[in-house]
């Protein structure tokens, strides 16, 4: 199992790169566009987290820059009819946090924008993974005023029975916008708002 590759970037080509490890071996690594766009210049040193996949007796390496990306890629492969090529296309269309959020929110319209991903397969992805990518989706709340507190507040509300979409929307509504909110304050505001809304 090859879990990481560290070396010099010697080749760049849209969906694949070549990494010279300095041991006389140059590895070809497939990468999604969201990773490709963040790579250093050719000739620079880099380290990739990798997934080693064998399909039809053909081994291939897939590379990522952070753990969430690799985890999401491997989870996508557990879905029937999602192979490495389609999983790579999905992760090329959206970065890991946005893709996971679309799945968690059961947003079929976002998923079918991926080339080669039809509505039925998108629905299957949602059915099988919507509850399994919340940890990655929660991190997507980083664009809220306080990413850490907002993410924790969303996770707390999910544990109380909220869906991801409802929890995320409620936390965004409850945010004061000054970046000073704590997790406890956000959760308290959401719960207070829900109580007043249901109390008539």
C-alpha positions in Angstrom: 0.0 0.0 0.0 1.4 3.4 -1.0 -0.1 6.0 1.3 2.2 9.0 0.6 4.6 10.1 -2.1 7.3 12.7 -1.4 9.5 14.0 -4.2 10.1 16.5 -7.0 7.3 17.4 -9.4 8.7 16.7 -12.8 5.6 16.4 -15.0 2.2 18.2 -15.2 -0.7 17.2 -17.4 -4.2 18.2 -16.5 -5.4 15.1 -14.6 -2.1 13.5 -13.9 1.4 14.4 -12.7 4.8 12.8 -12.4 6.7 12.7 -9.1 10.4 11.8 -8.9 11.1 10.3 -5.5 14.8 10.4 -6.1 15.2 6.7 -5.8 15.3 6.1 -9.5 11.5 5.8 -9.7 9.1 8.3 -11.2 5.4 7.8 -10.1 2.5 8.8 -12.3 -0.3 10.1 -10.0 -3.8 11.0 -11.1 -5.1 14.2 -9.4 -8.5 16.0 -9.5 -8.4 19.5 -11.0 -9.0 21.0 -7.5 -5.7 19.6 -6.5 -3.9 20.3 -9.8 -4.7 24.0 -9.4 -3.0 24.1 -6.0 0.2 22.3 -7.0 3.6 24.1 -6.8 5.6 24.9 -10.0 7.2 22.1 -11.9 10.6 21.2 -10.3 9.4 22.0 -6.8 9.3 19.5 -3.9 5.9 18.2 -2.8 4.2 15.6 -0.7 0.9 13.9 -1.7 -1.5 11.7 0.2 -2.2 8.8 -2.1 -4.8 6.1 -2.7 -3.6 3.0 -4.5 -6.4 1.5 -6.5 -6.4 -1.6 -8.7 -9.2 -1.9 -11.3 -9.3 -4.6 -14.0 -5.8 -5.6 -12.9 -4.5 -2.1 -13.7 -2.9 -0.4 -10.6 -3.2 3.4 -10.4 -2.2 6.1 -7.9 -4.5 9.0 -7.0 -3.0 12.0 -5.1 -4.4 14.6 -2.8 -3.1 17.5 -0.7 -5.1 16.9 2.5 -6.7 14.1 4.4 -10.3 15.2 3.8 -9.8 14.9 0.0 -8.5 11.4 0.2 -11.1 10.3 2.6 -13.9 11.6 0.5 -12.5 10.0 -2.7 -12.3 6.6 -1.0 -15.9 7.0 0.4 -17.1 7.8 -3.1 -15.6 4.6 -4.4 -17.9 2.6 -2.0 -20.9 3.7 -4.0 -22.0 1.3 -6.8 -21.3 2.6 -10.3 -18.8 5.2 -8.9 -15.3 4.2 -10.2 -12.1 6.2 -9.8 -12.6 8.1 -13.0 -16.1 9.4 -12.0 -14.9 10.1 -8.4 -12.1 12.1 -9.8 -14.5 14.1 -12.0 -16.7 14.8 -9.0 -13.7 16.1 -7.0 -12.5 18.1 -10.0 -15.9 19.9 -10.2 -16.0 20.8 -6.5 -13.5 20.9 -3.7 -13.9 18.3 -1.0 -15.8 20.5 1.5 -18.3 21.8 -1.1 -18.9 18.3 -2.6 -19.5 16.7 0.8 -21.8 19.5 1.7 -23.9 19.0 -1.5 -24.1 15.3 -0.7 -25.0 16.0 3.0 -27.7 18.5 1.9 -29.0 16.0 -0.6 -28.6 18.6 -3.4 -29.0 16.5 -6.6 -28.9 19.6 -8.7 -25.4 20.4 -7.7 -24.2 16.8 -8.2 -25.6 16.4 -11.7 -23.5 19.3 -12.9 -20.6 16.8 -12.8 -19.8 15.5 -16.3 -20.8 11.8 -16.6 -22.9 11.8 -13.4 -26.5 11.2 -14.1 -29.5 11.8 -11.8 -29.9 8.2 -10.7 -26.3 7.8 -9.8 -26.3 11.2 -8.0 -29.3 10.0 -6.0 -27.5 6.8 -5.2 -24.5 8.8 -3.9 -26.8 10.8 -1.7 -28.7 7.7 -0.4 -25.5 5.9 0.6 -23.3 8.8 1.7 -25.4 11.7 3.0 -24.9 10.6 6.6 -21.3 9.5 6.0 -19.7 12.8 4.8 -21.1 15.1 7.5 -17.6 15.3 9.1 -16.2 16.7 5.9 -19.2 18.9 5.2 -19.1 20.5 8.6 -15.7 21.8 7.8 -17.2 23.6 4.8 -18.8 26.1 7.3 -15.3 27.8 7.4 -16.8 30.6 5.4 -19.0 31.5 8.4 -17.8 34.4 10.7 -16.0 31.9 12.9 -15.3 28.7 11.1 -14.3 26.7 14.2 -17.2 27.7 16.4 -19.7 27.5 13.5 -18.5 24.0 12.5 -18.8 22.8 16.1 -22.2 24.4 16.5 -23.4 22.6 13.3 -22.1 19.3 14.6 -23.8 19.9 18.0 -27.1 20.6 16.4 -26.8 17.5 14.2 -26.3 15.4 17.4 -29.6 16.9 18.6 -31.4 15.6 15.6 -31.1 18.5 13.1 -30.4 17.6 9.5 -27.1 19.0 8.2 -28.9 21.4 5.9 -31.1 22.8 8.7 -28.2 23.0 11.2 -26.0 24.8 8.8 -28.7 27.3 7.8 -29.7 27.9 11.4 -26.1 28.6 12.5 -25.5 31.0 9.6 -28.7 32.8 10.6 -27.7 32.9 14.3 -24.2 34.2 13.6 -23.6 37.8 14.8 -21.3 38.6 11.9 -18.5 39.9 14.1 -16.6 36.7 14.4 -16.8 36.7 18.2 -19.5 34.0 18.5 -18.7 30.9 20.6 -20.1 27.5 19.9 -22.3 27.7 23.0 -23.7 31.1 22.0 -24.6 29.9 18.5 -26.3 26.8 19.7 -28.2 28.8 22.3 -29.4 31.3 19.8 -30.6 28.6 17.4 -32.5 26.7 20.1 -34.0 30.0 21.4 -35.1 31.0 18.0 -36.7 27.6 17.4 -38.5 27.7 20.8 -39.9 31.2 20.1 -40.9 30.2 16.6 -42.8 27.2 17.7 -44.3 28.9 20.7 -46.5 31.2 18.6 
